[in-house]
Amino acid sequence: MATSIASGSGLLHLRETVYRGQGCKRAYFVSSIGIPKCIQKDLSWSHGVPKILRIHTSNRFQSLTNKSRHGHSRTAIISCLRDGSTKYFDFAVIGSGVAGLRYALEVAKHGTVAVITKAEPHESNTNYAQGGVSAVLCPSDSVESHMLDTIVAGAYLCDEETVRVVCTEGPERIRELIAMGASFDHGEDGNLHLAREGGHSHRRIVHAADMTGKEIERALLEAVRKDPNIFVFEHHFAIDLLTSQDGSGTVCHGVDTLNTDTQEVVRFISKITLLASGGAGHIYPITTNPPVATGDGVAMAHRAQAIISNMEFVQFHPTALADESLPIRPTKARENAFLITEAVRGDGGILYNLDMERFMPSYDERAELAPRDVVARSIDDQLKKRNEKARAS
Ligand SMILES: Cc1cc2nc3c(=O)[nH]c(=O)nc-3n(C[C@H](O)[C@H](O)[C@H](O)COP(=O)(O)OP(=O)(O)OC[C@H]3O[C@@H](n4cnc5c(N)ncnc54)[C@H](O)[C@@H]3O)c2cc1C
């Protein structure tokens, strides 16, 4: 029996927060770890991080330094700047999945960027995406058809403008990834091979075998590493956003992180802070998400009083491998369930219950090609009716 699995990324609208002015000392810090309130520092903080040295010459930091040379705040500044644990960037991006890396590459055209990530840079849901990315690339397909399929699969609850942007710009984003060096599968005719998945009326899934996410993450990380304006801080666990109140609004000045290699708290001060920390699949007992998906960004945003919406939308992968039914069981328990990708159903895979009865046609006329939420609910219904449990390990 297939199982219902939490796959993670709910649709969250976390607003970008803006650093305004130089009034750092007004900041109200919500960090649960005690940190000195003085956040300006001299120019020694970047020792050991050579790429960052160039940032010292930026006008903003020059003016801070000049001001401190004459101002009464100098003593306080010096006293809290020796540990080298505060870093200044134009942009702080929390997360190194597709969202964070793509954003970093874009804004690096306008300033310095810190990409902060809590594990190895590639560790993300993105890295484990299998089936592929849908985009209108076949001449007989159309953006309108892709939009309609998306809206129907979204039970008419989608934000139509977002659907329009995603479906219209999708092909260009794919071409962009290819230009960056991502390699996707091609058919015998030399064109991109397009697979089909549930909810889609056309073949439109661009893929790299069944490890599409790994290839996208590889290409993005390579582009990021080549960009002189982007600095990746791995094993830096974002703890909390640095905020202050400005009238009725909350202003974000950056983020406090824990360097999990050195156990040091490292503060990032930024004009713009982007939360791209992915989903929360690991709040469920069984999930296809990697262990990094623990919803930290949502929690940080909540503590910083950001507006969080659409939390009721959690994507469930309907099918995963139930290790306990395998003839040879893995020697080590998995950290997460191994996804049986939807592309298997797209290619004709059929779902049966333990009595080998095909059940999807009795739930939806699209049968196994119904959207994910319909398939997941049908499986759940079967499990409950048959008094069986979801199993994945
Ligand atoms: C098994 C699987 C298969 C999938 N298959 C597909 C598919 O075929 N097609 C498709 O379109 N989608 C697929 N998805 C969904 C897709 O992978 C995600 O929607 C997408 O990758 C999310 O990207 P993201 O950048 O928002 O988050 P992620 O890729 O999850 O990146 C989040 C980043 O934030 C970091 N982070 C989290 N908390 C902190 C913290 N406190 N401090 C610092 N860093 C932090 C993480 O380490 C990670 O680097 C799949 C997902 C899974 C799990």
Ligand as a Chemical Component Dictionary entry (heavy atoms), coordinates in Angstrom:
data_LIG
# 
_chem_comp.id                   LIG 
_chem_comp.type                 NON-POLYMER 
_chem_comp.pdbx_formal_charge   0 
_chem_comp.three_letter_code    LIG 
# 
loop_
_chem_comp_atom.comp_id 
_chem_comp_atom.atom_id 
_chem_comp_atom.alt_atom_id 
_chem_comp_atom.type_symbol 
_chem_comp_atom.charge 
_chem_comp_atom.model_Cartn_x 
_chem_comp_atom.model_Cartn_y 
_chem_comp_atom.model_Cartn_z 
_chem_comp_atom.pdbx_ordinal 
LIG C1  C1  C 0 11.736 14.267 -2.353 1  
LIG C2  C2  C 0 11.228 15.532 -2.993 2  
LIG C3  C3  C 0 10.946 15.547 -4.355 3  
LIG C4  C4  C 0 10.478 16.710 -4.962 4  
LIG N1  N1  N 0 10.230 16.695 -6.319 5  
LIG C5  C5  C 0 9.850  17.846 -6.936 6  
LIG C6  C6  C 0 9.685  17.896 -8.355 7  
LIG O1  O1  O 0 9.869  16.918 -9.058 8  
LIG N2  N2  N 0 9.315  19.073 -8.916 9  
LIG C7  C7  C 0 9.103  20.197 -8.169 10 
LIG O2  O2  O 0 8.767  21.244 -8.737 11 
LIG N3  N3  N 0 9.252  20.176 -6.829 12 
LIG C8  C8  C 0 9.631  19.043 -6.214 13 
LIG N4  N4  N 0 9.801  19.019 -4.844 14 
LIG C9  C9  C 0 9.566  20.266 -4.113 15 
LIG C10 C10 C 0 10.753 21.199 -4.285 16 
LIG O3  O3  O 0 11.946 20.504 -4.006 17 
LIG C11 C11 C 0 10.640 22.389 -3.345 18 
LIG O4  O4  O 0 9.397  23.025 -3.522 19 
LIG C12 C12 C 0 11.717 23.433 -3.586 20 
LIG O5  O5  O 0 12.966 22.814 -3.773 21 
LIG C13 C13 C 0 11.766 24.390 -2.426 22 
LIG O6  O6  O 0 12.882 25.232 -2.585 23 
LIG P1  P1  P 0 13.264 26.271 -1.458 24 
LIG O7  O7  O 0 14.478 26.982 -1.937 25 
LIG O8  O8  O 0 12.072 27.073 -1.098 26 
LIG O9  O9  O 0 13.577 25.378 -0.165 27 
LIG P2  P2  P 0 14.766 24.293 0.082  28 
LIG O10 O10 O 0 15.278 23.771 -1.215 29 
LIG O11 O11 O 0 14.263 23.334 1.060  30 
LIG O12 O12 O 0 15.893 25.214 0.738  31 
LIG C14 C14 C 0 15.791 25.651 2.074  32 
LIG C15 C15 C 0 17.182 26.018 2.566  33 
LIG O13 O13 O 0 17.088 26.685 3.827  34 
LIG C16 C16 C 0 18.067 26.144 4.712  35 
LIG N5  N5  N 0 17.615 26.378 6.081  36 
LIG C17 C17 C 0 16.501 25.933 6.705  37 
LIG N6  N6  N 0 16.451 26.388 7.975  38 
LIG C18 C18 C 0 17.559 27.145 8.155  39 
LIG C19 C19 C 0 18.102 27.875 9.249  40 
LIG N7  N7  N 0 17.496 27.930 10.455 41 
LIG N8  N8  N 0 19.266 28.534 9.078  42 
LIG C20 C20 C 0 19.936 28.503 7.891  43 
LIG N9  N9  N 0 19.486 27.814 6.828  44 
LIG C21 C21 C 0 18.317 27.158 6.952  45 
LIG C22 C22 C 0 18.134 24.675 4.319  46 
LIG O14 O14 O 0 19.315 24.072 4.815  47 
LIG C23 C23 C 0 18.096 24.822 2.789  48 
LIG O15 O15 O 0 19.366 25.141 2.294  49 
LIG C24 C24 C 0 10.272 17.874 -4.203 50 
LIG C25 C25 C 0 10.553 17.855 -2.827 51 
LIG C26 C26 C 0 11.030 16.694 -2.232 52 
LIG C27 C27 C 0 11.346 16.703 -0.761 53 
# 
loop_
_chem_comp_bond.comp_id 
_chem_comp_bond.atom_id_1 
_chem_comp_bond.atom_id_2 
_chem_comp_bond.value_order 
_chem_comp_bond.pdbx_ordinal 
LIG C1  C2  SING 1  
LIG C2  C3  SING 2  
LIG C2  C26 DOUB 3  
LIG C3  C4  DOUB 4  
LIG C4  N1  SING 5  
LIG C4  C24 SING 6  
LIG N1  C5  DOUB 7  
LIG C5  C6  SING 8  
LIG C5  C8  SING 9  
LIG C6  O1  DOUB 10 
LIG C6  N2  SING 11 
LIG N2  C7  SING 12 
LIG C7  O2  DOUB 13 
LIG C7  N3  SING 14 
LIG N3  C8  DOUB 15 
LIG C8  N4  SING 16 
LIG N4  C9  SING 17 
LIG N4  C24 SING 18 
LIG C9  C10 SING 19 
LIG C10 O3  SING 20 
LIG C10 C11 SING 21 
LIG C11 O4  SING 22 
LIG C11 C12 SING 23 
LIG C12 O5  SING 24 
LIG C12 C13 SING 25 
LIG C13 O6  SING 26 
LIG O6  P1  SING 27 
LIG P1  O7  DOUB 28 
LIG P1  O8  SING 29 
LIG P1  O9  SING 30 
LIG O9  P2  SING 31 
LIG P2  O10 DOUB 32 
LIG P2  O11 SING 33 
LIG P2  O12 SING 34 
LIG O12 C14 SING 35 
LIG C14 C15 SING 36 
LIG C15 O13 SING 37 
LIG C15 C23 SING 38 
LIG O13 C16 SING 39 
LIG C16 N5  SING 40 
LIG C16 C22 SING 41 
LIG N5  C17 SING 42 
LIG N5  C21 SING 43 
LIG C17 N6  DOUB 44 
LIG N6  C18 SING 45 
LIG C18 C19 SING 46 
LIG C18 C21 DOUB 47 
LIG C19 N7  SING 48 
LIG C19 N8  DOUB 49 
LIG N8  C20 SING 50 
LIG C20 N9  DOUB 51 
LIG N9  C21 SING 52 
LIG C22 O14 SING 53 
LIG C22 C23 SING 54 
LIG C23 O15 SING 55 
LIG C24 C25 DOUB 56 
LIG C25 C26 SING 57 
LIG C26 C27 SING 58 
# 
